[in-house]
Amino acid sequence: MGATFVGMPPFPEAAHAALADTQLRANLAHATRTIRDKRARVVGEIDEWEALRTKGARIKDETLAHLDDHLVRLEESLVARGAVVHWARDAAEACEIVAQVARDHGVDEVVKVKSMATQEVELNEALAVQGISAWETDLAELIVQLGDDLPSHILVPAIHKNRAEIREIFRSRMADAGRPAPDDLTDEPVKLAAAARQHLREKFLRAKVAVSGANFAVAETGTLVVLESEGNGRMCLTLPEVLVSLVGIEKLVPTFEDLDVFLQLLPRSSTGERMNPYTSMWTGVTPGDGPQEVHVVLLDNGRTNVLADEVGRQALRCIRCSACLNACPVYERTGGHAYGSVYPGPIGAILNPLLKGVGHDEQVDSLPYASSLCGRCYEVCPVKIDIPSVLVHLRAKVVDAHRDGRPKGQDLAMRGAALIFADGRRLGYAVKAGSVANRVVAAVSRRTLPGGRTAIGRIPGPGASAWTAARDLPAPPRESFRSWWAKTDGGRNDAP
């Protein structure tokens, strides 16, 4: 079971289809509004919230500046406590390491804690090719997996589904993956959760190997940290004999004191709670307690390329809280699938191009434009990632990547504008010509907007018609500023 983002269309095309789905838009609007309101309440309780954001950003930046040293220290701490450390340059290496551990123990299934890193490298699909089933144990991830669907949110992967749709997925698909749903299953949340609990319990009890990610990795002690809300993570991290944790190299914090800052920032920004119901920490192998064989796979997969980008490297501060998704008006209307990646929303619009590079994939190149640049994402980011600035930076990189030496229409237009604005007389002639053209266009396609404002309707021509098809272009004034200035002597003779 499972779907893939491979072959997804560019964002504008995917978004257009999503906007036509009224049920999807209703589901998203309700869910994101609820999470936003919860976050605002608990953030409002902390007077020094802005100082806490600044501290979190500073810790991340300082860690990234000396990432090589912290990684070595983390490896030493892990090995000293009985863990086996692996290094994965890319997705293929990461998946092969996990598969090899599973093969070494003769298993044909593993249970998983919700993990963005494993989704990023498409671990489930890679294991399936080798005859190993990877079972998601997070409720939302289970819904997505049973429905052969794709995650659409960092925190709530099934945010695009309502409870009636979830009930139907459980009733029709749960039996194919193990224990079937009860015959009398309703769409009450408590009943749906109980059905998932019964279905997963047998998997927890028989699993020999578990796979997790980590929200944080503490370099000084080798401690890995997972925050979750359901307890499924705790089951995966304690019951199986073998645990494999796939961790992005940017997840490091140097000390436990640093970790304290993020344990305040993350729950409030993600679930709108003061603290997560379950915060699990494990440090290597503890004899007689939990997994007796622990592997940690440290994943690059493009992260060192992001680190080399002076503007974009701040994206590696991300703690995967999803606050930017919940605040984004574009995400709220299109959902996560339109972004074509496990990282949707504003953070996905910068992280995917940074990790994968631009100029070779139309879908990836479209993502920096999937934003209105309103700035809400930056306002709510708990580690102060300036997403709008990175988006503009990446737009420039996309344009540069597609230059072939021949000027395009936009280039010619900008050169013409520069020529006109460089000389006052040329600008005056252009204003006069533009006023005449504007009056002609406005006379043909002027329309009245609510509130009495006037706008120009669709303008003919390939570029102008596409732009005005989705935007209201204000109708031009009947007189230019230059004309008014000359006629009134700079406003001194302007009649009331």
Solvent accessible surface area in square Angstrom, and as a share of the most:
residue,aa,sasa,rsa
1,M,102,0.45
2,G,38,0.37
3,A,37,0.29
4,T,63,0.37
5,F,22,0.09
6,V,115,0.66
7,G,75,0.72
8,M,47,0.21
9,P,43,0.27
10,P,26,0.17
11,F,17,0.07
12,P,88,0.56
13,E,111,0.50
14,A,13,0.10
15,A,8,0.06
16,H,142,0.63
17,A,67,0.52
18,A,14,0.11
19,L,70,0.35
20,A,83,0.64
21,D,65,0.34
22,T,108,0.63
23,Q,83,0.37
24,L,28,0.14
25,R,95,0.35
26,A,57,0.45
27,N,17,0.08
28,L,0,0.00
29,A,27,0.21
30,H,118,0.53
31,A,22,0.17
32,T,0,0.00
33,R,115,0.42
34,T,63,0.37
35,I,22,0.11
36,R,75,0.27
37,D,69,0.36
38,K,70,0.30
39,R,32,0.12
40,A,59,0.46
41,R,152,0.56
42,V,12,0.07
43,V,18,0.10
44,G,60,0.58
45,E,89,0.40
46,I,23,0.12
47,D,142,0.73
48,E,101,0.45
49,W,16,0.06
50,E,99,0.44
51,A,64,0.49
52,L,17,0.08
53,R,10,0.04
54,T,59,0.34
55,K,80,0.34
56,G,0,0.00
57,A,10,0.08
58,R,114,0.42
59,I,13,0.07
60,K,2,0.01
61,D,56,0.29
62,E,97,0.43
63,T,3,0.02
64,L,9,0.05
65,A,74,0.58
66,H,103,0.46
67,L,10,0.05
68,D,98,0.51
69,D,90,0.47
70,H,31,0.14
71,L,17,0.09
72,V,80,0.46
73,R,101,0.37
74,L,0,0.00
75,E,51,0.23
76,E,109,0.49
77,S,11,0.07
78,L,2,0.01
79,V,86,0.49
80,A,82,0.64
81,R,98,0.36
82,G,44,0.43
83,A,6,0.04
84,V,68,0.39
85,V,23,0.13
86,H,44,0.20
87,W,111,0.39
88,A,3,0.02
89,R,181,0.66
90,D,62,0.32
91,A,30,0.23
92,A,76,0.59
93,E,50,0.22
94,A,0,0.00
95,C,10,0.06
96,E,77,0.34
97,I,30,0.15
98,V,1,0.01
99,A,1,0.01
100,Q,75,0.33
101,V,8,0.05
102,A,1,0.00
103,R,97,0.36
104,D,96,0.50
105,H,46,0.20
106,G,70,0.67
107,V,26,0.15
108,D,99,0.51
109,E,27,0.12
110,V,0,0.00
111,V,0,0.00
112,K,2,0.01
113,V,3,0.02
114,K,51,0.21
115,S,7,0.04
116,M,21,0.09
117,A,13,0.10
118,T,1,0.01
119,Q,26,0.12
120,E,32,0.14
121,V,8,0.04
122,E,62,0.28
123,L,0,0.00
124,N,31,0.16
125,E,65,0.29
126,A,30,0.24
127,L,0,0.00
128,A,65,0.50
129,V,132,0.76
130,Q,77,0.34
131,G,53,0.51
132,I,6,0.03
133,S,46,0.29
134,A,7,0.06
135,W,36,0.13
136,E,7,0.03
137,T,1,0.00
138,D,18,0.09
139,L,51,0.25
140,A,14,0.11
141,E,6,0.03
142,L,3,0.02
143,I,8,0.04
144,V,9,0.05
145,Q,18,0.08
146,L,1,0.00
147,G,23,0.22
148,D,60,0.31
149,D,29,0.15
150,L,23,0.12
151,P,16,0.10
152,S,1,0.01
153,H,3,0.01
154,I,2,0.01
155,L,47,0.23
156,V,48,0.28
157,P,1,0.01
158,A,6,0.04
159,I,10,0.05
160,H,16,0.07
161,K,57,0.24
162,N,46,0.24
163,R,128,0.47
164,A,56,0.43
165,E,59,0.26
166,I,23,0.12
167,R,76,0.28
168,E,94,0.42
169,I,21,0.11
170,F,0,0.00
171,R,108,0.39
172,S,61,0.39
173,R,68,0.25
174,M,0,0.00
175,A,59,0.46
176,D,105,0.54
177,A,7,0.05
178,G,32,0.31
179,R,116,0.42
180,P,80,0.50
181,A,14,0.11
182,P,48,0.30
183,D,137,0.71
184,D,116,0.60
185,L,8,0.04
186,T,55,0.32
187,D,45,0.23
188,E,81,0.36
189,P,82,0.51
190,V,104,0.60
191,K,100,0.43
192,L,10,0.05
193,A,32,0.25
194,A,32,0.24
195,A,3,0.03
196,A,5,0.04
197,R,133,0.48
198,Q,80,0.36
199,H,1,0.00
200,L,11,0.05
201,R,105,0.38
202,E,61,0.28
203,K,1,0.00
204,F,13,0.05
205,L,124,0.62
206,R,124,0.45
207,A,11,0.08
208,K,75,0.32
209,V,1,0.01
210,A,0,0.00
211,V,0,0.00
212,S,0,0.00
213,G,5,0.05
214,A,10,0.08
215,N,34,0.17
216,F,1,0.00
217,A,0,0.00
218,V,0,0.00
219,A,0,0.00
220,E,58,0.26
221,T,34,0.20
222,G,0,0.00
223,T,5,0.03
224,L,1,0.01
225,V,0,0.00
226,V,8,0.05
227,L,19,0.09
228,E,22,0.10
229,S,52,0.34
230,E,83,0.37
231,G,9,0.09
232,N,12,0.06
233,G,0,0.00
234,R,91,0.33
235,M,50,0.22
236,C,0,0.00
237,L,9,0.04
238,T,61,0.36
239,L,83,0.41
240,P,4,0.02
241,E,99,0.44
242,V,3,0.02
243,L,1,0.00
244,V,0,0.00
245,S,0,0.00
246,L,1,0.00
247,V,1,0.01
248,G,2,0.02
249,I,9,0.05
250,E,2,0.01
251,K,23,0.10
252,L,1,0.00
253,V,0,0.00
254,P,20,0.13
255,T,38,0.22
256,F,80,0.33
257,E,137,0.61
258,D,26,0.14
259,L,1,0.01
260,D,78,0.40
261,V,4,0.02
262,F,0,0.00
263,L,46,0.23
264,Q,61,0.27
265,L,0,0.00
266,L,7,0.03
267,P,2,0.01
268,R,29,0.11
269,S,0,0.00
270,S,5,0.03
271,T,24,0.14
272,G,5,0.05
273,E,51,0.23
274,R,144,0.53
275,M,139,0.62
276,N,11,0.06
277,P,75,0.47
278,Y,72,0.27
279,T,42,0.24
280,S,9,0.06
281,M,85,0.38
282,W,33,0.12
283,T,44,0.26
284,G,8,0.08
285,V,37,0.21
286,T,71,0.41
287,P,116,0.73
288,G,82,0.79
289,D,93,0.48
290,G,26,0.25
291,P,11,0.07
292,Q,90,0.40
293,E,57,0.26
294,V,4,0.02
295,H,16,0.07
296,V,0,0.00
297,V,0,0.00
298,L,2,0.01
299,L,0,0.00
300,D,29,0.15
301,N,34,0.18
302,G,12,0.11
303,R,5,0.02
304,T,68,0.40
305,N,99,0.51
306,V,0,0.00
307,L,42,0.21
308,A,79,0.61
309,D,19,0.10
310,E,142,0.64
311,V,60,0.34
312,G,0,0.00
313,R,91,0.33
314,Q,28,0.12
315,A,0,0.00
316,L,4,0.02
317,R,31,0.11
318,C,11,0.06
319,I,7,0.03
320,R,23,0.08
321,C,10,0.06
322,S,2,0.01
323,A,2,0.01
324,C,11,0.07
325,L,0,0.00
326,N,4,0.02
327,A,6,0.05
328,C,11,0.06
329,P,28,0.18
330,V,30,0.17
331,Y,0,0.00
332,E,28,0.13
333,R,109,0.40
334,T,7,0.04
335,G,1,0.01
336,G,1,0.01
337,H,53,0.23
338,A,3,0.02
339,Y,0,0.00
340,G,6,0.05
341,S,8,0.05
342,V,19,0.11
343,Y,3,0.01
344,P,1,0.00
345,G,0,0.00
346,P,7,0.05
347,I,4,0.02
348,G,0,0.00
349,A,0,0.00
350,I,0,0.00
351,L,2,0.01
352,N,2,0.01
353,P,2,0.01
354,L,15,0.07
355,L,19,0.09
356,K,106,0.45
357,G,29,0.28
358,V,30,0.17
359,G,28,0.27
360,H,129,0.58
361,D,56,0.29
362,E,131,0.59
363,Q,20,0.09
364,V,4,0.03
365,D,11,0.06
366,S,15,0.10
367,L,1,0.00
368,P,0,0.00
369,Y,101,0.38
370,A,4,0.03
371,S,29,0.19
372,S,73,0.47
373,L,63,0.32
374,C,70,0.42
375,G,15,0.15
376,R,121,0.44
377,C,10,0.06
378,Y,77,0.29
379,E,112,0.50
380,V,24,0.14
381,C,11,0.06
382,P,1,0.01
383,V,1,0.00
384,K,52,0.22
385,I,2,0.01
386,D,45,0.23
387,I,2,0.01
388,P,23,0.14
389,S,52,0.33
390,V,0,0.00
391,L,1,0.01
392,V,80,0.46
393,H,47,0.21
394,L,2,0.01
395,R,51,0.19
396,A,54,0.42
397,K,81,0.34
398,V,12,0.07
399,V,64,0.37
400,D,81,0.42
401,A,48,0.37
402,H,88,0.39
403,R,134,0.49
404,D,82,0.43
405,G,77,0.74
406,R,180,0.66
407,P,65,0.41
408,K,102,0.43
409,G,56,0.54
410,Q,131,0.58
411,D,33,0.17
412,L,99,0.49
413,A,57,0.44
414,M,122,0.55
415,R,151,0.55
416,G,29,0.28
417,A,33,0.26
418,A,64,0.50
419,L,108,0.54
420,I,59,0.30
421,F,144,0.60
422,A,82,0.64
423,D,36,0.19
424,G,46,0.44
425,R,183,0.67
426,R,100,0.37
427,L,42,0.21
428,G,11,0.11
429,Y,148,0.56
430,A,34,0.26
431,V,44,0.25
432,K,141,0.60
433,A,65,0.51
434,G,26,0.25
435,S,26,0.17
436,V,84,0.48
437,A,54,0.42
438,N,63,0.32
439,R,114,0.42
440,V,89,0.51
441,V,45,0.26
442,A,0,0.00
443,A,86,0.66
444,V,124,0.71
445,S,27,0.17
446,R,85,0.31
447,R,107,0.39
448,T,100,0.58
449,L,14,0.07
450,P,120,0.76
451,G,85,0.82
452,G,56,0.54
453,R,149,0.54
454,T,50,0.29
455,A,0,0.00
456,I,7,0.03
457,G,10,0.10
458,R,153,0.56
459,I,34,0.17
460,P,113,0.71
461,G,37,0.36
462,P,130,0.81
463,G,52,0.50
464,A,39,0.31
465,S,27,0.18
466,A,70,0.54
467,W,118,0.41
468,T,10,0.06
469,A,52,0.41
470,A,87,0.67
471,R,119,0.43
472,D,76,0.39
473,L,53,0.26
474,P,92,0.58
475,A,19,0.15
476,P,25,0.16
477,P,104,0.65
478,R,182,0.67
479,E,66,0.30
480,S,24,0.15
481,F,138,0.58
482,R,109,0.40
483,S,52,0.34
484,W,76,0.27
485,W,131,0.46
486,A,84,0.65
487,K,140,0.59
488,T,6,0.04
489,D,69,0.36
490,G,17,0.17
491,G,27,0.26
492,R,182,0.66
493,N,107,0.55
494,D,71,0.37
495,A,81,0.62
496,P,181,1.14
